Amino acid sequence: MLSRVLLLLAGIALATLCQAADDPLPAWRDGPGKQRILDFVRDISTPGSSGYVTPSARIAVFDDDGTLWPEKPGPQALFALKGLREREAEHPEWRTQMPFMAALRLDSKYLQEAPDDAVFQLLAVAYAGRTQEAFRSEAREFIGNARHPRFKQPWARLAYTPMRELLAWLRANGFHNFVVSAGSVDIARILASEAYGISSDDVIGSSVVTTLRDEDGKPVLRRLASVHALNDGPVKTLSIDQHIGQRPILAVGNVRSGGDIDMLRYSQGSAGSRSLQVLIKHDDFERDHIYDEKNRASLDAANANGWMVVSMRHDWRQIFAFQADAQ
């Protein structure tokens, strides 16, 4: 009798392991949302299916801050604050001039609520005059050593586990994944490479004006305080066309400022192809944050267009790898 019980338990354990191995998204809770993603990817990548798409057209685009990792505050904001503090003595006017005064006095409290364009402008000013090589080196060192003020974890560990799983599964099914960021393209490239294995060539983001100068007989690129392109809102769609040259069939953003609406709408217009649009909703204060848009622009667009809204609280079993699963 005992041997039969042991065999039964062993069979249950083996079945559980096989089921986990067959599940490419274990950090996602089972439900209609997860099933919608599974069905979409399998239909797209299965020859002979009604929605089959050739690998060359399997393009997926992802926002980063708030979609792939936390944005309250984001690494760009904290790196901008570091640069402002280092140069504060050279610029006494910053103590009374907005938004510099708010950033220096309120630190991350201001940076958590500041709009993307304000934060990027702070970054541009804080590191104006740096060579591109120096800026990228400093940014990489900062991201490697910095810890998130709330989670006390390095940024490479703050990748959302469900998104890591989704990106990996898309790659395994012939998708080409791109990061389309409203933040600094240089910072996004560092994190995308380290946290998600996405090549720097596949990252699109905001940039500052740079100049090419001959210094000591060598050409040198230096950063200016002016913004060259803020990659947000409709500009994301334009930059996707310029950088990728074709319309994505999968787009993922998050609910915050409406900056991802145009990108998701653009991906939905693929003629003759199935497409999927996903919005991440931040509604889990215990494991991440709670915030929304006052005008509900993103959620209204999702409802009007049939987009998938992912609740971090209800749809994700695990948010970060260093956190325990929520059953």
C-alpha positions, 0 to 999 in steps of 0.5 A: 500500500505504501509503495503505491502511495509513493508511486502516486506522489512521484507521479504527481511530482513528475506531472507538475515538473512537466507542466512547469517545463511546458509553461513558458510564462510561469511568473504569469498567473493562469487566466484569460490574459496569459492565455491570450498571449500564449494563443497569439504567439503560437498562432503567429509562429505555427506554419499553417495556422490562420495567423501565421507570420513569417519570422522577418515580420515578427517585430515586437516593441517594448517601452522600458521604464514602467514596462520592463523595470520600475520607473519610480524613480527610474535609473535615468532620473537618479543618474541625472540627480547625481550629475546635478549634485556634482555641478551644483557649485558651478551653477548657483542659479539652480538653487532658485531655478526650476526644475533644478531647484525641485530636483536638488531639494526634493531628490527622488520625491520630485523625480518620481512625479516629474514628466519624462521631458523634464527629467531628460532635460535635467540629464542633458544639462547635468552632463553637458560638455561630457564626451559621449565615451565619458558619459556612457562609461559613467552611466554604466558604472553608476547603473552597475553600483547604484541601488534602487532607493526602495528595493535596495537592489542593483538595477540589473535585478529590477527587471520584471520577471514576467517580462523577461519570460515573455521576451525570452519566449518571443525570441524562441519563437522567432520574434525580433524584440526592440526597446523603444524608450522615452528615456536616454538611449544610452542608459536604455542600451545598458539596461536592455543588454544587461537585464534582457540580452537585447542588443544595443542596436535594437534600442531606440530612445531620446538623445541630446545634441552632440557636436563633432570636434577635433581635439588633439588631432582626434575627432571627439563627440561632445554632448550639449545641453540641448535635447535632440529628440524626445522619443515619446508619444507620436515620436515613438511611432516615427522613430520605429519607422526610421529605425526598424522600417516596418510595423510591429505586430506586438507592442507593450507599454504601461499606464502612466502618461499616455506616451505609449498610446500612439505606439500601440495604435500603430502596431494595431494597423498591420494589414493582413496580420494579427497583432497584440497590444498590451498595457501594464497597469501599476496596481500593486503597492506591496510589490511595486507601486500604485499609480494611474493617469488622471485622464485615463487616456491609456485605459480609455484607448485600451477599452476602445481598441480591445487592447490587453490590460495586465494588472501587476497585482492580479496577473503576475505571480512574481514581479521581481526575481528576489521576491517570493511568488504570490500564490 
